[in-house]
Amino acid sequence: MTLGDRIRAHRELKGWKQRELAAATGKDGSYISMIENDQIPNPSRDTIEKFSHALDCTPNDLLGFPESL
């Protein structure tokens, strides 16, 4: 599962459309589409944090890392 897949899955769990995630993160709707389709391979740490905050999950959840190593 890719970063885009995990973002999409968390967004859908909240029942949000891409435009709602865009509004919650201050990003453009086209950016949301691009990141969910893995057209932006390395979003910044700040972007990951904005997404995790909006989606009520941790950055590690979005990146696919276990919480404890």
Buried (B, 14 or more C-beta within 10 A) or exposed (E): EEBBEBBBBBBEEBEBEBEBBBBBBEBEBEBBBBBBEEEBEEBEEEBBBBBBEBBEBBBBBBEEEEEEE
